[in-house]
Amino acid sequence: MSSLHDAARRLARLDAGEVLQEEPLARHCSWRIGGPADILVQPSSCDQAARVLRFAREEGLPLVVIGRGTNLLFADEGFRGVIMKLGRRFSDFEIDGLTVRARAGLWVPRLVRNLAAAGLSGLEHAAGIPGSVGGLVTMNGGSLRRCVGDRIVDVLAVGYSGEMRVFSREECGFSYRRSVFQDSAGFCGDRWVILEARLVLERGRRSEVRAEAVGIMEERRKKFPLRLPNCGSVFTNDPAVYELAGPPGKVVEDTGLKGLTVGGAQVSHHHANFIVNRGGATARDVLSLIGEVRRRVHARIGAWLACEVRYVAPDGTVAPASEACGEL
Ligand SMILES: Cc1cc2nc3c(=O)[nH]c(=O)nc-3n(C[C@H](O)[C@H](O)[C@H](O)COP(=O)(O)OP(=O)(O)OC[C@H]3O[C@@H](n4cnc5c(N)ncnc54)[C@H](O)[C@@H]3O)c2cc1C
């Protein structure tokens, strides 16, 4: 315990942003689940972020970077290492002609709103996605079969030794809900943390861009269970499974699993690809429920659903939650 206090004190002395100890991770994710992180630090500049990474490497501490925690399930035991959160304090943006440079912590709905106000079209499909730019780029997120990667010019990232690198769009390795940044999340090897993304858009009419974004948000409000804590879509839309049985929400619903409950976690009655926290759900409940859904779906259609949601283990391993539920 005292070595943890010492490490936190050393980090605070480095001027690397606000440092919290034993911080409940449930406060930093949309499922409202997760035990304490030894250290949680929130840098507000690129230099501070680089300092945090160098510190973690020199101290031999595992590090996981997070945005708004809207695609993450934290372990009930929490995390023995450093969580670096790039959020509200790291959220500047600058529009220049048809391009926008956005800091990783920028809230996506704020970016979409500002692009609409500037009459820039191309990211309306991300209206209402409640994550950060860093999380959106890492997950290559989007909706209506579109992905943020289609609009990326380049990405500025910082490595584990504090070195900066610009990734061209091709180097980001985008494919459906995938990017190279996922491979480097949460371990002690080659690691790249997104600091900024540059996107290119198209000139549009302000009123039309805004109407498109508002329309998409209204559809989402009708479709998704937004009252109980959740993490968006739990399972990815795998083309092979789609071909066989349809999108994951339909597959889970057709298997008769709406309302299936483990502890405080429940397959939403509203949309079967969502798992909601009805109060007091644990990570163990969610992983058990995911495991049960996967087994029953597999028994019916002969294919395994994979998770979009990522599980952060106490040792800092970050992987699709479907890879973790087999262990329970
Ligand atoms: C109600 C709801 C609706 C949703 N709808 C959609 C949707 O329509 N489409 C969609 O694609 N997603 C959707 N999501 C999921 C989620 O919002 C997106 O994946 C979002 O982009 C994740 O951003 P985040 O900041 O919350 O990332 P986090 O959950 O904090 O992190 C996600 C992953 O990215 C990594 N990461 C985060 N920031 C960085 C960084 N700066 N550098 C490197 N790695 C980083 C993390 O380590 C983690 O592996 C939804 C979620 C909710 C709760």
The ligand as an SDF file (V2000), in Angstrom:
LIG
                    3D

 53 58  0  0  0  0  0  0  0  0999 V2000
  -25.8430    3.9160  -25.4150 C   0  0  0  0  0  0  0  0  0  0  0  0
  -24.6250    3.5770  -26.2540 C   0  0  0  0  0  0  0  0  0  0  0  0
  -24.7190    3.5610  -27.6320 C   0  0  0  0  0  0  0  0  0  0  0  0
  -23.6050    3.2490  -28.4120 C   0  0  0  0  0  0  0  0  0  0  0  0
  -23.7370    3.2600  -29.7800 N   0  0  0  0  0  0  0  0  0  0  0  0
  -22.6710    2.9980  -30.5490 C   0  0  0  0  0  0  0  0  0  0  0  0
  -22.7760    3.0330  -31.9870 C   0  0  0  0  0  0  0  0  0  0  0  0
  -23.8240    3.3270  -32.5550 O   0  0  0  0  0  0  0  0  0  0  0  0
  -21.6750    2.7620  -32.7090 N   0  0  0  0  0  0  0  0  0  0  0  0
  -20.4740    2.4560  -32.1330 C   0  0  0  0  0  0  0  0  0  0  0  0
  -19.4970    2.2370  -32.8620 O   0  0  0  0  0  0  0  0  0  0  0  0
  -20.3410    2.4040  -30.7850 N   0  0  0  0  0  0  0  0  0  0  0  0
  -21.3960    2.6610  -29.9810 C   0  0  0  0  0  0  0  0  0  0  0  0
  -21.2760    2.6070  -28.6190 N   0  0  0  0  0  0  0  0  0  0  0  0
  -19.9960    2.1380  -28.0220 C   0  0  0  0  0  0  0  0  0  0  0  0
  -19.0120    3.2690  -27.6620 C   0  0  0  0  0  0  0  0  0  0  0  0
  -19.6930    4.4680  -27.3470 O   0  0  0  0  0  0  0  0  0  0  0  0
  -18.0170    3.5380  -28.7800 C   0  0  0  0  0  0  0  0  0  0  0  0
  -17.2450    2.3870  -29.0740 O   0  0  0  0  0  0  0  0  0  0  0  0
  -17.0810    4.6980  -28.3990 C   0  0  0  0  0  0  0  0  0  0  0  0
  -16.4350    5.1540  -29.5270 O   0  0  0  0  0  0  0  0  0  0  0  0
  -16.0520    4.3200  -27.3360 C   0  0  0  0  0  0  0  0  0  0  0  0
  -15.4440    5.5220  -26.8790 O   0  0  0  0  0  0  0  0  0  0  0  0
  -14.9420    5.6700  -25.3650 P   0  0  0  0  0  0  0  0  0  0  0  0
  -14.2640    6.9680  -25.2390 O   0  0  0  0  0  0  0  0  0  0  0  0
  -16.0480    5.4270  -24.4220 O   0  0  0  0  0  0  0  0  0  0  0  0
  -13.8850    4.4760  -25.3100 O   0  0  0  0  0  0  0  0  0  0  0  0
  -13.5660    3.5340  -24.0520 P   0  0  0  0  0  0  0  0  0  0  0  0
  -14.7290    2.6620  -23.7900 O   0  0  0  0  0  0  0  0  0  0  0  0
  -13.0430    4.3440  -22.9340 O   0  0  0  0  0  0  0  0  0  0  0  0
  -12.3830    2.6460  -24.6770 O   0  0  0  0  0  0  0  0  0  0  0  0
  -12.6400    1.7410  -25.7370 C   0  0  0  0  0  0  0  0  0  0  0  0
  -11.2940    1.1400  -26.1960 C   0  0  0  0  0  0  0  0  0  0  0  0
  -10.4980    2.1710  -26.7590 O   0  0  0  0  0  0  0  0  0  0  0  0
   -9.2530    2.3000  -26.0590 C   0  0  0  0  0  0  0  0  0  0  0  0
   -8.9290    3.7330  -26.0530 N   0  0  0  0  0  0  0  0  0  0  0  0
   -9.7200    4.7420  -25.5660 C   0  0  0  0  0  0  0  0  0  0  0  0
   -9.1150    5.9300  -25.7720 N   0  0  0  0  0  0  0  0  0  0  0  0
   -7.9270    5.6650  -26.3820 C   0  0  0  0  0  0  0  0  0  0  0  0
   -6.8400    6.4760  -26.8560 C   0  0  0  0  0  0  0  0  0  0  0  0
   -6.8440    7.8050  -26.7340 N   0  0  0  0  0  0  0  0  0  0  0  0
   -5.7670    5.8510  -27.4340 N   0  0  0  0  0  0  0  0  0  0  0  0
   -5.7220    4.5030  -27.5750 C   0  0  0  0  0  0  0  0  0  0  0  0
   -6.7140    3.6810  -27.1460 N   0  0  0  0  0  0  0  0  0  0  0  0
   -7.8140    4.2650  -26.5670 C   0  0  0  0  0  0  0  0  0  0  0  0
   -9.4900    1.6860  -24.6950 C   0  0  0  0  0  0  0  0  0  0  0  0
   -8.3010    1.1700  -24.1190 O   0  0  0  0  0  0  0  0  0  0  0  0
  -10.4620    0.5630  -25.0500 C   0  0  0  0  0  0  0  0  0  0  0  0
   -9.7590   -0.5640  -25.5310 O   0  0  0  0  0  0  0  0  0  0  0  0
  -22.3710    2.9180  -27.7990 C   0  0  0  0  0  0  0  0  0  0  0  0
  -22.2760    2.9290  -26.4010 C   0  0  0  0  0  0  0  0  0  0  0  0
  -23.3840    3.2520  -25.6290 C   0  0  0  0  0  0  0  0  0  0  0  0
  -23.2560    3.2820  -24.1290 C   0  0  0  0  0  0  0  0  0  0  0  0
  1  2  1  0
  2  3  1  0
  2 52  2  0
  3  4  2  0
  4  5  1  0
  4 50  1  0
  5  6  2  0
  6  7  1  0
  6 13  1  0
  7  8  2  0
  7  9  1  0
  9 10  1  0
 10 11  2  0
 10 12  1  0
 12 13  2  0
 13 14  1  0
 14 15  1  0
 14 50  1  0
 15 16  1  0
 16 17  1  0
 16 18  1  0
 18 19  1  0
 18 20  1  0
 20 21  1  0
 20 22  1  0
 22 23  1  0
 23 24  1  0
 24 25  2  0
 24 26  1  0
 24 27  1  0
 27 28  1  0
 28 29  2  0
 28 30  1  0
 28 31  1  0
 31 32  1  0
 32 33  1  0
 33 34  1  0
 33 48  1  0
 34 35  1  0
 35 36  1  0
 35 46  1  0
 36 37  1  0
 36 45  1  0
 37 38  2  0
 38 39  1  0
 39 40  1  0
 39 45  2  0
 40 41  1  0
 40 42  2  0
 42 43  1  0
 43 44  2  0
 44 45  1  0
 46 47  1  0
 46 48  1  0
 48 49  1  0
 50 51  2  0
 51 52  1  0
 52 53  1  0
M  END
$$$$
